């Protein structure tokens, strides 16, 4: 690795502090699964301290462990479909064309940040792989010397800033899907479609401000001159070796190499979607997580062309879902203990926490308190959907108690939930695999984004929260 003889300007001040923080995190921060295990034990101990009997706590743990089975599979499929679509040949060709657009090093970094955020509004997992491949394609360009670390950090900006304000938001998707909501939460919040959350003008305004802010920070913080460390300086091999598909060797494999079945299934999906659009409100369809995943999966199949190529992409995507599959049951158990294990006073931990937030009062103070709590919790539980299931019962109950709009409370969570990703490298793992970098290479740049984003986010949730009226929860009707 090329090391400058003298310390450059980009390595002083806040960036230098951020690099030190990244090194500490890499050395001392445990795996996210370990944090989830520790959180489970901590919540169980708190329930016992609240007066719950050991039998009550272990019953809540065991009975609630599989409460999120459907949602766990759905979140794993969000990651899988994003990866499959991003690695398809048409998207790969699009990335190569986009890589030719930037004309300067700083412009290239801000360009990657803008596109990664734009894609994250559709699918956060897709943005990680798409952004990483775009960064690599730009780094391969001859005649343009760009800092590879800054490109990588820019590729992470989708999940580090606005992803939860888009249609793959775990919290918004969960609140719009009654079948995936735990009954205790459904009774508090009812069903909130996207018209009450991500498609409100306040949420769209917040998204626009954060996109502009992130692009500006990426542009002005990009190393210049001697401070630039290219992929070659970091000894990163940028040669992409296309995956080889074994040739068809027997007649029974003909359909595996044929485009007929994928196109027929895509036509069936299009027919189903048209049927749904003709019989149900558009927002109800867009808000449906199952609909979103069906379309994404079939689109990935069609983009890869043949079943054999599609299945090869799926096999590469499956390992990326491992963290979700083993962690979400723990989050379900934590949520069950919080909301079901009653203490000696007859109240659960969720009810006590709701009382704490209710005492803060409504308005801007409540919004800021929820946002800060979400940021702190997110450092230890880096999971948008899993953390929402832990946080939502008492946050939404207290929101109802103080008369805060429930849809905006979801968006307060969403805009604040992305911030911890800028300092906790858990979600960097798929991106780092694409870039062949380490977390410490990126966190210096993402930490700078965090320092500037935090006060802006707090100001936005405080100001925009005053523009909402309280709307009672819409409970689903029973047939």
C-alpha positions as CSV (number, residue, x, y, z in Angstrom):
1,X,0.0,0.0,0.0
2,X,1.4,3.4,-0.9
3,X,1.9,5.6,2.2
4,X,2.5,9.3,1.9
5,X,5.7,10.5,3.4
6,X,3.9,13.4,5.2
7,X,0.5,13.7,6.6
8,X,-1.9,15.1,4.1
9,X,-4.7,17.6,4.8
10,X,-7.3,14.9,4.3
11,X,-5.9,13.0,7.2
12,X,-6.1,15.9,9.7
13,X,-8.9,17.0,12.0
14,X,-12.2,15.2,11.9
15,X,-11.2,12.7,9.3
16,X,-8.2,11.7,11.4
17,X,-10.5,11.2,14.4
18,X,-12.9,9.1,12.3
19,X,-10.0,6.8,11.2
20,X,-9.1,6.3,14.8
21,X,-12.7,5.5,15.6
22,X,-12.8,3.0,12.7
23,X,-9.7,1.2,14.0
24,X,-11.2,1.0,17.5
25,X,-14.5,-0.3,16.1
26,X,-12.7,-3.0,14.1
27,X,-10.7,-4.1,17.1
28,X,-13.4,-3.9,19.8
29,X,-16.9,-3.9,18.4
30,X,-18.3,-7.5,18.5
31,X,-20.3,-9.3,15.8
32,X,-23.9,-8.1,15.5
33,X,-25.1,-11.6,16.4
34,X,-23.2,-11.4,19.7
35,X,-24.8,-8.0,20.3
36,X,-28.2,-9.4,19.7
37,X,-27.5,-12.3,22.2
38,X,-26.3,-9.8,24.8
39,X,-29.4,-7.6,24.2
40,X,-31.6,-10.6,24.8
41,X,-30.0,-11.4,28.1
42,X,-30.1,-7.7,29.1
43,X,-33.8,-7.4,28.4
44,X,-34.5,-10.7,30.2
45,X,-32.5,-9.3,33.2
46,X,-34.5,-6.1,33.1
47,X,-37.8,-8.0,33.0
48,X,-36.7,-9.9,36.1
49,X,-35.7,-6.7,37.8
50,X,-39.2,-5.3,36.9
51,X,-40.7,-8.2,38.9
52,X,-41.5,-10.7,36.2
53,X,-41.1,-14.3,37.3
54,X,-38.4,-16.4,35.6
55,X,-41.2,-18.6,34.2
56,X,-42.9,-15.6,32.7
57,X,-39.7,-14.5,31.0
58,X,-38.7,-17.8,29.6
59,X,-42.3,-18.4,28.3
60,X,-42.2,-15.0,26.5
61,X,-38.8,-15.9,25.1
62,X,-39.8,-19.3,23.8
63,X,-43.3,-18.4,22.6
64,X,-42.1,-15.3,20.9
65,X,-39.0,-16.6,19.3
66,X,-40.7,-17.5,16.0
67,X,-43.2,-14.6,15.9
68,X,-41.3,-13.0,13.0
69,X,-40.8,-16.1,10.8
70,X,-42.7,-14.6,7.9
71,X,-41.0,-11.2,8.3
72,X,-37.6,-12.8,8.6
73,X,-38.0,-14.6,5.3
74,X,-39.3,-11.4,3.7
75,X,-36.2,-9.4,4.8
76,X,-33.9,-12.1,3.6
77,X,-35.6,-12.0,0.3
78,X,-35.2,-8.2,0.1
79,X,-31.4,-8.8,0.3
80,X,-31.5,-11.7,-2.1
81,X,-33.5,-10.0,-4.8
82,X,-31.4,-6.8,-4.6
83,X,-28.2,-8.8,-5.1
84,X,-29.7,-10.9,-8.0
85,X,-31.0,-7.8,-9.9
86,X,-27.7,-5.8,-9.4
87,X,-25.5,-8.6,-10.8
88,X,-27.7,-9.3,-13.8
89,X,-26.1,-8.6,-17.3
90,X,-28.3,-5.7,-18.2
91,X,-27.7,-3.9,-15.0
92,X,-23.9,-4.6,-15.3
93,X,-23.9,-3.0,-18.8
94,X,-25.8,0.0,-17.4
95,X,-23.2,0.4,-14.7
96,X,-20.4,0.4,-17.3
97,X,-22.1,3.2,-19.2
98,X,-22.7,5.3,-16.0
99,X,-19.1,4.9,-15.0
100,X,-18.1,7.0,-18.1
101,X,-20.2,10.0,-17.0
102,X,-18.0,11.8,-14.3
103,X,-15.3,14.2,-15.5
104,X,-13.5,14.9,-12.2
105,X,-12.4,12.9,-9.1
106,X,-14.7,14.8,-6.7
107,X,-17.5,14.7,-9.3
108,X,-17.1,10.9,-9.5
109,X,-17.4,10.5,-5.7
110,X,-20.6,12.7,-5.5
111,X,-22.0,10.9,-8.6
112,X,-21.7,7.5,-6.9
113,X,-23.3,8.9,-3.7
114,X,-26.2,10.3,-5.7
115,X,-26.9,7.0,-7.6
116,X,-26.5,4.8,-4.6
117,X,-29.0,6.9,-2.7
118,X,-31.4,6.9,-5.7
119,X,-31.2,3.1,-6.0
120,X,-31.6,2.6,-2.2
121,X,-35.1,4.2,-2.4
122,X,-36.1,1.2,-4.4
123,X,-34.0,-1.5,-2.6
124,X,-31.4,-1.0,0.0
125,X,-29.6,-4.2,-0.7
126,X,-29.5,-3.4,-4.5
127,X,-27.9,-0.1,-3.7
128,X,-25.0,-1.7,-1.9
129,X,-24.1,-4.1,-4.7
130,X,-25.0,-1.5,-7.5
131,X,-22.9,1.2,-5.7
132,X,-20.0,-1.1,-5.2
133,X,-19.9,-2.2,-8.8
134,X,-20.2,1.4,-10.0
135,X,-17.3,2.4,-7.8
136,X,-15.2,-0.4,-9.2
137,X,-16.1,0.5,-12.8
138,X,-15.1,4.2,-12.2
139,X,-11.9,3.1,-10.5
140,X,-11.0,1.1,-13.7
141,X,-11.2,4.2,-15.9
142,X,-7.9,5.3,-17.3
143,X,-7.1,9.0,-17.1
144,X,-9.2,9.7,-14.0
145,X,-7.4,9.4,-10.7
146,X,-10.1,8.9,-7.9
147,X,-9.7,8.0,-4.3
148,X,-11.0,4.4,-4.0
149,X,-11.9,4.8,-0.3
150,X,-14.1,7.8,-1.0
151,X,-15.8,6.0,-3.9
152,X,-16.5,3.1,-1.6
153,X,-17.9,5.3,1.2
154,X,-20.1,7.1,-1.4
155,X,-21.5,3.7,-2.5
156,X,-22.6,3.2,1.1
157,X,-24.5,6.5,1.3
158,X,-27.8,4.9,0.2
159,X,-28.1,2.8,3.4
160,X,-26.3,5.5,5.4
161,X,-28.8,8.3,4.6
162,X,-32.1,7.8,2.9
163,X,-32.9,4.1,2.3
164,X,-35.5,3.9,5.0
165,X,-37.4,6.8,3.4
166,X,-37.9,4.6,0.3
167,X,-40.2,1.7,-0.6
168,X,-37.9,-1.0,0.9
169,X,-38.1,0.6,4.3
170,X,-38.5,-2.3,6.8
171,X,-40.6,-0.2,9.3
172,X,-42.9,1.3,6.6
173,X,-43.3,-2.1,4.9
174,X,-44.1,-3.8,8.2
175,X,-46.6,-1.2,9.2
176,X,-48.4,-1.6,5.8
177,X,-48.6,-5.4,6.0
178,X,-51.0,-6.5,8.7
179,X,-50.2,-10.2,8.3
180,X,-46.5,-9.5,9.3
181,X,-47.3,-7.2,12.3
182,X,-47.2,-8.8,15.7
183,X,-50.8,-8.6,17.2
184,X,-49.6,-6.4,20.2
185,X,-48.2,-3.8,17.7
186,X,-51.2,-4.1,15.4
187,X,-53.6,-3.2,18.2
188,X,-51.6,0.0,18.9
189,X,-50.8,1.3,15.4
190,X,-53.4,-0.3,13.1
191,X,-52.3,-0.4,9.4
192,X,-50.3,2.5,8.0
193,X,-49.9,2.4,4.2
194,X,-47.2,4.4,2.4
195,X,-49.6,7.3,2.0
196,X,-49.3,7.9,5.8
197,X,-45.5,7.3,5.9
198,X,-43.0,7.6,3.0
199,X,-45.2,9.4,0.6
200,X,-46.1,12.3,2.8
201,X,-44.7,15.6,1.6
202,X,-42.8,16.0,4.9
203,X,-41.0,12.7,4.3
204,X,-40.3,13.5,0.6
205,X,-38.9,16.9,1.7
206,X,-36.7,15.3,4.3
207,X,-35.4,12.9,1.6
208,X,-34.6,15.7,-0.8
209,X,-32.7,17.7,1.8
210,X,-30.6,14.7,2.9
211,X,-29.8,13.7,-0.7
212,X,-28.5,17.2,-1.5
213,X,-26.6,17.4,1.8
214,X,-24.9,14.0,1.3
215,X,-23.9,14.7,-2.3
216,X,-22.4,18.0,-1.2
217,X,-20.4,16.4,1.7
218,X,-19.2,13.7,-0.6
219,X,-18.0,16.2,-3.2
220,X,-16.2,18.5,-0.8
221,X,-14.6,15.7,1.4
222,X,-13.2,13.8,-1.6
223,X,-9.4,13.7,-1.3
224,X,-7.6,15.7,-4.0
225,X,-4.0,15.7,-5.3
226,X,-1.4,13.8,-3.3
227,X,-4.0,12.7,-0.7
228,X,-5.8,10.4,-3.3
229,X,-5.3,6.7,-2.8
230,X,-6.4,4.8,-5.9
231,X,-7.3,1.1,-6.0
232,X,-3.8,0.5,-7.5
233,X,-2.3,2.3,-4.5
234,X,-4.3,0.1,-2.2
235,X,-3.3,-2.9,-4.3
236,X,-6.9,-3.8,-5.1
237,X,-7.4,-6.0,-8.1
238,X,-10.2,-4.5,-10.2
239,X,-10.3,-7.2,-12.9
240,X,-13.8,-8.7,-12.8
241,X,-13.8,-12.3,-13.9
242,X,-17.2,-13.2,-15.3
243,X,-18.8,-16.2,-13.9
244,X,-18.6,-19.2,-16.2
245,X,-21.7,-21.2,-16.9
246,X,-20.9,-24.8,-17.7
247,X,-22.2,-25.8,-21.2
248,X,-25.2,-27.9,-21.5
249,X,-24.2,-31.6,-21.5
250,X,-27.4,-33.6,-21.6
251,X,-30.9,-33.2,-23.2
252,X,-32.6,-32.9,-19.9
253,X,-30.8,-29.6,-19.2
254,X,-32.3,-27.8,-22.3
255,X,-34.9,-25.8,-20.3
256,X,-32.2,-24.7,-17.8
257,X,-30.5,-22.8,-20.6
258,X,-33.6,-21.6,-22.2
259,X,-35.3,-18.1,-21.9
260,X,-38.8,-19.5,-22.5
261,X,-39.8,-20.3,-18.9
262,X,-38.5,-17.0,-17.3
263,X,-40.3,-15.0,-19.9
264,X,-43.6,-16.9,-19.4
265,X,-43.3,-16.5,-15.6
266,X,-42.6,-12.7,-16.1
267,X,-45.7,-12.5,-18.2
268,X,-47.7,-14.2,-15.5
269,X,-46.3,-11.7,-12.9
270,X,-47.2,-8.8,-15.2
271,X,-50.8,-10.2,-15.6
272,X,-51.2,-10.6,-11.8
273,X,-49.9,-7.0,-11.2
274,X,-52.3,-5.6,-13.8
275,X,-55.2,-7.5,-12.2
276,X,-54.2,-6.1,-8.8
277,X,-54.0,-2.6,-10.0
278,X,-57.4,-2.8,-11.5
279,X,-59.1,-4.0,-8.3
280,X,-57.1,-2.4,-5.4
281,X,-55.8,1.0,-4.6
282,X,-52.3,1.7,-6.0
283,X,-50.9,2.6,-2.6
284,X,-52.1,-0.7,-1.1
285,X,-50.3,-2.6,-3.8
286,X,-47.1,-0.6,-3.6
287,X,-47.1,-0.9,0.2
288,X,-47.4,-4.7,0.1
289,X,-44.1,-6.3,0.9
290,X,-45.2,-9.6,-0.7
291,X,-46.0,-7.8,-4.0
292,X,-42.7,-6.0,-3.9
293,X,-40.7,-9.2,-3.4
294,X,-42.6,-11.1,-6.1
295,X,-42.0,-8.5,-8.7
296,X,-38.3,-8.1,-7.7
297,X,-37.7,-11.8,-7.8
298,X,-39.3,-12.4,-11.1
299,X,-37.5,-9.3,-12.5
300,X,-34.2,-10.8,-11.4
301,X,-35.1,-14.1,-13.1
302,X,-36.0,-12.3,-16.4
303,X,-32.8,-10.1,-16.3
304,X,-30.5,-13.1,-15.9
305,X,-32.3,-14.7,-18.9
306,X,-32.0,-18.4,-18.1
307,X,-32.8,-20.5,-14.9
308,X,-29.2,-21.7,-14.7
309,X,-27.8,-18.1,-14.6
310,X,-30.5,-17.0,-12.2
311,X,-29.8,-19.9,-9.8
312,X,-26.1,-19.2,-9.9
313,X,-26.7,-15.6,-8.9
314,X,-29.0,-16.7,-6.1
315,X,-26.3,-19.1,-4.8
316,X,-24.0,-16.1,-4.5
317,X,-26.6,-14.0,-2.8
318,X,-27.7,-16.5,-0.1
319,X,-24.6,-16.1,2.2
320,X,-25.3,-12.4,2.4
321,X,-28.7,-13.2,4.1
322,X,-27.2,-15.3,6.9
323,X,-27.1,-12.5,9.5
324,X,-30.9,-11.8,9.0
325,X,-31.9,-15.4,9.3
326,X,-30.2,-16.0,12.6
327,X,-30.7,-12.6,14.2
328,X,-34.4,-11.8,13.6
329,X,-35.6,-14.7,15.8
330,X,-33.6,-13.1,18.7
331,X,-35.2,-9.7,17.9
332,X,-38.6,-11.4,18.0
333,X,-37.8,-12.9,21.4
334,X,-36.6,-9.5,22.7
335,X,-39.8,-7.8,21.5
336,X,-41.9,-10.6,23.2
337,X,-40.2,-10.2,26.5
338,X,-40.6,-6.4,26.3
339,X,-44.3,-6.5,25.5
340,X,-45.6,-9.7,27.2
341,X,-43.6,-10.3,30.4
342,X,-45.6,-8.4,33.1
343,X,-43.9,-7.4,36.3
344,X,-45.2,-7.4,39.8
345,X,-47.0,-4.1,39.2
346,X,-48.9,-5.7,36.3
347,X,-47.1,-3.6,33.6
348,X,-44.5,-4.7,31.0
349,X,-41.2,-3.1,30.2
350,X,-42.8,-1.7,27.0
351,X,-45.5,0.0,29.0
352,X,-42.8,1.5,31.4
353,X,-40.8,2.8,28.5
354,X,-43.9,4.2,26.8
355,X,-44.5,6.1,30.0
356,X,-41.0,7.6,29.9
357,X,-41.5,8.9,26.4
358,X,-45.0,10.1,27.2
359,X,-43.6,12.2,30.1
360,X,-41.4,14.0,27.6
361,X,-44.6,15.5,26.0
362,X,-45.6,16.0,22.4
363,X,-44.3,18.2,19.7
364,X,-40.6,18.8,18.8
365,X,-39.2,17.4,22.1
366,X,-40.9,14.1,21.6
367,X,-39.6,13.9,18.0
368,X,-36.0,14.7,19.0
369,X,-36.1,12.2,21.9
370,X,-37.4,9.4,19.6
371,X,-34.8,10.2,17.0
372,X,-31.9,10.2,19.5
373,X,-33.1,7.0,21.1
374,X,-33.3,5.3,17.6
375,X,-29.7,6.4,16.8
376,X,-28.3,5.1,20.1
377,X,-30.2,1.8,19.8
378,X,-29.1,1.4,16.2
379,X,-25.4,1.4,17.1
380,X,-26.0,-1.8,19.1
381,X,-28.8,-3.4,17.0
382,X,-28.0,-2.7,13.3
383,X,-31.3,-3.9,11.8
384,X,-34.0,-1.6,10.5
385,X,-36.8,-4.1,10.8
386,X,-35.7,-6.0,13.8
387,X,-35.0,-2.8,15.8
388,X,-38.4,-1.4,14.8
389,X,-40.1,-4.5,16.3
390,X,-38.3,-3.9,19.5
391,X,-38.8,-0.2,19.6
392,X,-42.3,0.2,18.1
393,X,-44.5,-1.1,20.8
394,X,-43.6,1.5,23.4
395,X,-42.7,4.3,20.9
396,X,-46.0,4.0,19.0
397,X,-47.9,3.7,22.3
398,X,-46.3,6.9,23.7
399,X,-46.9,8.6,20.3
400,X,-50.6,7.8,20.6
401,X,-50.6,9.0,24.2
402,X,-49.1,12.4,23.3
403,X,-51.1,12.8,20.1
404,X,-48.2,12.6,17.7
405,X,-49.1,11.5,14.1
406,X,-48.3,7.8,13.9
407,X,-47.2,7.9,10.3
408,X,-44.7,10.7,11.1
409,X,-43.5,8.7,14.1
410,X,-42.6,5.9,11.7
411,X,-40.7,8.4,9.6
412,X,-38.9,9.8,12.5
413,X,-37.6,6.3,13.2
414,X,-36.8,5.8,9.5
415,X,-34.8,9.0,9.0
416,X,-32.9,8.4,12.3
417,X,-32.4,4.7,11.8
418,X,-30.0,5.2,8.9
419,X,-27.6,7.3,10.9
420,X,-26.0,4.5,13.0
421,X,-25.1,2.7,9.8
422,X,-22.5,5.4,9.2
423,X,-20.5,4.4,12.2
424,X,-21.4,0.7,12.6
425,X,-20.0,-1.4,9.7
426,X,-22.5,-4.2,10.0
427,X,-24.3,-3.4,6.7
428,X,-21.0,-2.7,4.9
429,X,-20.2,-6.4,4.7
430,X,-21.8,-7.0,1.2
431,X,-20.3,-3.7,-0.1
432,X,-16.8,-4.5,1.3
433,X,-16.9,-7.9,-0.4
434,X,-17.6,-6.2,-3.8
435,X,-14.9,-3.5,-3.2
436,X,-12.4,-5.8,-1.5
437,X,-11.7,-3.2,1.2
438,X,-11.9,-3.1,5.0
439,X,-14.4,-1.2,7.1
440,X,-11.7,1.1,8.4
441,X,-11.0,2.2,4.8
442,X,-14.5,3.7,4.6
443,X,-15.6,4.7,8.1
444,X,-13.4,7.8,8.1
445,X,-15.6,9.3,5.3
446,X,-18.9,7.9,6.6
447,X,-18.2,9.3,10.1
448,X,-17.9,12.8,8.6
449,X,-21.3,12.3,7.1
450,X,-22.7,11.2,10.5
451,X,-21.4,14.3,12.3
452,X,-23.1,16.6,9.8
453,X,-26.3,14.6,9.3
454,X,-27.2,14.2,13.0
455,X,-28.0,17.9,13.8
456,X,-29.8,18.3,10.4
457,X,-32.0,15.2,11.0
458,X,-32.9,16.4,14.5
459,X,-33.8,19.8,13.2
460,X,-35.9,18.3,10.4
461,X,-37.9,16.0,12.6
462,X,-38.5,18.8,15.1
463,X,-39.7,21.4,12.5
464,X,-41.7,19.1,10.2
465,X,-43.5,17.3,13.1
466,X,-45.4,20.5,13.8
467,X,-47.1,20.3,10.4
468,X,-49.0,17.1,11.2
469,X,-52.4,16.5,12.8
470,X,-53.0,13.4,14.9
471,X,-54.8,10.6,13.0
472,X,-56.3,7.7,15.0
473,X,-54.9,4.2,14.0
474,X,-56.7,2.4,11.2
475,X,-57.5,-1.0,12.6
476,X,-58.1,-3.9,10.1
477,X,-61.7,-5.1,10.0
478,X,-62.3,-8.8,10.8
479,X,-64.4,-10.7,8.3
